[in-house]
Amino acid sequence: MKTVVKSKGTWIHRLAIRFFTVVLAVLVFWVLGFLVDDIRSIPGPDHDAIDKKHLDQGLLARRDALEAQIADLARQIENQTEKQRVVGDSSRNLQQTINQLLELQKLGMQKSIAFSDTEQANVASSLSLFLDNQRKYQALSQTVSDMLERKQGLLQEKEQADQAIETQRQPARDEFAALSARHRLKLACLQLAILLPILAVAAAVTIRKRSSIYFPLFLAFGAATLVKIALVVHEYFPSRYFKYILIGALLAVVARLLIHFIRAIAFPKAQWLVRQYREAYERFLCPVCEYPIRIGPRRYLFWTRRTVNRIVVPGEPGALEEPYTCPSCGSTLFEECPSCHKVRHAMLPSCSHCGAEKDIA
């Protein structure tokens, strides 16, 4: 079989192909993301409807009414407390005024200075106001105390209602969780039902067209689809299941690659054989058994695949121009060309002198 040599192109063309392959994969991943997002937007179970089905509406109305009464009482208590604070400040000011007047009266008595009727009236008026404020303060305190007691009763009723609602809400939560899990499974199945056929087609085309010049397009499409499927599986399936799916997929991929390389060695293709033979000739090793090709100036030298470039070979022009057979495996490595009758590489497709081609089995 004659080998077909493909043009590799310049480095800028190879770089552009790799770059746009990555860009194409990103764009395909983006488009698949739009498709997955549209499926994900399908509405799920209605939480409010499930609650309405399980909860006693009368009990909910009672709870809401209690919350409104408690909030109203809290505002009233705040207002009464503010009034109580104002009355208390006024009482303290009056008390300071009365104390000052009594102190002045005491000093006047010590100096034998009599208080006038007006001053006596001021003391009496201040004392009367102080006593009135004290009565208002006590009345406000009693009102606040009654309101607090009523609020505590309402809070206890609300707590009992909340407990009863919580008891009824647990079946609603269970039903909502079950419906949500079923909805997530539905979304996962819909997404995979679209992505898996796309991946199957992409994988089949990629494998079938792996020698095509358009192979990067198929590879980008398949890789983007595979990554999107992995993300979908990771999102919708629990981690304990996802690890088994991931390990199973990796086992399948590794087993397939192992089979591929085993078959590549057992049944090699012509291009791989030519590449293997070319690399072996470059290192002066037998392409079949890797025994050193001891011919010409290398007849008495020793080297390996790693040390072949470190060997200094004495120059003997024309020393390689002779047929040669590997003494280890018996493979013919150099032979006479039937076209130009010069010595050529027996395991390479073209003669280095005249370019005559031969089949490489």
Stockholm file with secondary structure:
# STOCKHOLM 1.0

chainA/1-361         MKTVVKSKGTWIHRLAIRFFTVVLAVLVFWVLGFLVDDIRSIPGPDHDAIDKKHLDQGLLARRDALEAQIADLARQIENQTEKQRVVGDSSRNLQQTINQLLELQKLGMQKSIAFSDTEQANVASSLSLFLDNQRKYQALSQTVSDMLERKQGLLQEKEQADQAIETQRQPARDEFAALSARHRLKLACLQLAILLPILAVAAAVTIRKRSSIYFPLFLAFGAATLVKIALVVHEYFPSRYFKYILIGALLAVVARLLIHFIRAIAFPKAQWLVRQYREAYERFLCPVCEYPIRIGPRRYLFWTRRTVNRIVVPGEPGALEEPYTCPSCGSTLFEECPSCHKVRHAMLPSCSHCGAEKDIA
#=GR chainA/1-361 SS CCCCCCCCCCHHHHHHHHHHHHHHHHHHHHHHHHHHHHHHTSCCCCHHHHHHHHSCHHHHHHHHHHHHHHHHHHHHHHHHHHHHHHHHHHHHHHHHHHHHHHHHHHHHHHTTCCCCHHHHHHHHHHHHHHHHHHHHHHHHHHHHHHHHHHHHHHHHHHHHHHHHHHHHHHHHHHHHHHHHHHHHHHHHHHHHHHHHHHHHHHHHHHHHTTTSTTHHHHHHHHHHHHHHHHHHHHHHSCHHHHHHHHHHHHHHHHHHHHHHHHHHHHSCCHHHHHHHHHHHHHTTBCTTTCCBCCCGGGTTCCCCTTTGGGCCCCCCTTTTCSCEECTTTCCEEEEECTTTCSEEETTSSBCTTTCCBCCCC
#=GC SS_cons         CCCCCCCCCCHHHHHHHHHHHHHHHHHHHHHHHHHHHHHHTSCCCCHHHHHHHHSCHHHHHHHHHHHHHHHHHHHHHHHHHHHHHHHHHHHHHHHHHHHHHHHHHHHHHHTTCCCCHHHHHHHHHHHHHHHHHHHHHHHHHHHHHHHHHHHHHHHHHHHHHHHHHHHHHHHHHHHHHHHHHHHHHHHHHHHHHHHHHHHHHHHHHHHHTTTSTTHHHHHHHHHHHHHHHHHHHHHHSCHHHHHHHHHHHHHHHHHHHHHHHHHHHHSCCHHHHHHHHHHHHHTTBCTTTCCBCCCGGGTTCCCCTTTGGGCCCCCCTTTTCSCEECTTTCCEEEEECTTTCSEEETTSSBCTTTCCBCCCC
//
